[in-house]
Amino acid sequence: MTEFRITHEIHEAHPDIRERLTATTIEAINESSARSAEDAARVLLHKLAEIGVHMSEAACLAAIERIRSGKQLRFEIEEAED
């Protein structure tokens, strides 16, 4: 599975973005623990939007499924593509 990537440009503007993404993801999972993975992904999608991060619903679902299966969620920083 591909890890979730953060562009270098975003990381420079918001150096704590990796921690905020992780905390927001955990918060969304905790709030939606009794819901389906699809519902939890929608909760995550809205929580991320609140901190100014836009991620597809498919990526949110992948994040939820990864954490629920006991795997770690790791955000990597890469250079922005033009």
C-alpha positions as a Markdown table, in Angstrom:
| # | Residue | x | y | z |
|---|---|---|---|---|
| 1 | Met | 0.0 | 0.0 | 0.0 |
| 2 | Thr | 1.2 | 3.4 | -0.8 |
| 3 | Glu | 1.9 | 5.6 | 2.2 |
| 4 | Phe | 0.2 | 9.0 | 2.5 |
| 5 | Arg | 2.3 | 11.8 | 1.1 |
| 6 | Ile | 2.6 | 15.5 | 2.1 |
| 7 | Thr | 4.2 | 17.8 | -0.4 |
| 8 | His | 7.3 | 19.7 | 0.7 |
| 9 | Glu | 5.5 | 23.0 | 0.0 |
| 10 | Ile | 2.7 | 22.2 | 2.5 |
| 11 | His | 5.2 | 21.1 | 5.1 |
| 12 | Glu | 7.2 | 24.3 | 4.8 |
| 13 | Ala | 4.1 | 26.4 | 5.4 |
| 14 | His | 2.8 | 24.1 | 8.2 |
| 15 | Pro | 5.7 | 22.3 | 9.8 |
| 16 | Asp | 3.4 | 20.5 | 12.3 |
| 17 | Ile | 1.2 | 19.2 | 9.5 |
| 18 | Arg | 2.3 | 15.5 | 10.0 |
| 19 | Glu | 1.3 | 15.6 | 13.7 |
| 20 | Arg | -1.9 | 17.4 | 13.0 |
| 21 | Leu | -2.9 | 14.9 | 10.3 |
| 22 | Thr | -2.2 | 12.0 | 12.6 |
| 23 | Ala | -4.1 | 13.5 | 15.6 |
| 24 | Thr | -7.0 | 14.4 | 13.4 |
| 25 | Thr | -7.1 | 10.9 | 11.9 |
| 26 | Ile | -7.1 | 9.3 | 15.4 |
| 27 | Glu | -9.8 | 11.7 | 16.6 |
| 28 | Ala | -12.0 | 10.9 | 13.6 |
| 29 | Ile | -11.5 | 7.1 | 14.2 |
| 30 | Asn | -12.3 | 7.5 | 17.9 |
| 31 | Glu | -15.5 | 9.5 | 17.1 |
| 32 | Ser | -16.6 | 7.0 | 14.5 |
| 33 | Ser | -15.5 | 3.7 | 16.1 |
| 34 | Ala | -19.0 | 2.2 | 16.0 |
| 35 | Arg | -19.6 | 3.2 | 12.4 |
| 36 | Ser | -18.8 | 1.5 | 9.1 |
| 37 | Ala | -15.4 | 2.2 | 7.5 |
| 38 | Glu | -17.2 | 4.2 | 4.8 |
| 39 | Asp | -18.9 | 6.4 | 7.4 |
| 40 | Ala | -15.7 | 6.8 | 9.4 |
| 41 | Ala | -13.9 | 7.9 | 6.1 |
| 42 | Arg | -16.5 | 10.6 | 5.6 |
| 43 | Val | -16.0 | 11.8 | 9.2 |
| 44 | Leu | -12.2 | 11.9 | 8.5 |
| 45 | Leu | -12.8 | 13.7 | 5.3 |
| 46 | His | -14.7 | 16.5 | 7.1 |
| 47 | Lys | -12.3 | 16.6 | 10.0 |
| 48 | Leu | -9.3 | 17.1 | 7.6 |
| 49 | Ala | -11.2 | 19.8 | 5.8 |
| 50 | Glu | -11.5 | 21.6 | 9.1 |
| 51 | Ile | -7.7 | 21.9 | 9.3 |
| 52 | Gly | -7.4 | 22.9 | 5.6 |
| 53 | Val | -6.4 | 19.5 | 4.3 |
| 54 | His | -8.1 | 18.0 | 1.3 |
| 55 | Met | -7.9 | 14.2 | 0.8 |
| 56 | Ser | -10.1 | 12.0 | -1.4 |
| 57 | Glu | -12.7 | 9.8 | 0.1 |
| 58 | Ala | -10.8 | 6.8 | -1.2 |
| 59 | Ala | -7.7 | 7.9 | 0.6 |
| 60 | Cys | -9.6 | 8.5 | 3.8 |
| 61 | Leu | -11.1 | 5.1 | 3.6 |
| 62 | Ala | -7.7 | 3.6 | 3.1 |
| 63 | Ala | -6.4 | 5.4 | 6.2 |
| 64 | Ile | -9.3 | 4.2 | 8.3 |
| 65 | Glu | -8.9 | 0.6 | 7.1 |
| 66 | Arg | -5.2 | 0.7 | 7.7 |
| 67 | Ile | -5.5 | 1.9 | 11.3 |
| 68 | Arg | -8.4 | -0.4 | 12.1 |
| 69 | Ser | -6.4 | -3.3 | 10.9 |
| 70 | Gly | -3.7 | -2.4 | 13.4 |
| 71 | Lys | -1.2 | -0.9 | 11.0 |
| 72 | Gln | 0.5 | 2.4 | 11.5 |
| 73 | Leu | -0.3 | 5.4 | 9.5 |
| 74 | Arg | 2.8 | 7.2 | 8.2 |
| 75 | Phe | 2.8 | 10.5 | 6.4 |
| 76 | Glu | 5.8 | 11.1 | 4.2 |
| 77 | Ile | 7.0 | 14.5 | 2.8 |
| 78 | Glu | 7.9 | 14.8 | -0.9 |
| 79 | Glu | 8.6 | 17.6 | -3.3 |
| 80 | Ala | 5.6 | 19.2 | -4.9 |
| 81 | Glu | 5.0 | 18.3 | -8.6 |
| 82 | Asp | 4.5 | 21.1 | -11.1 |
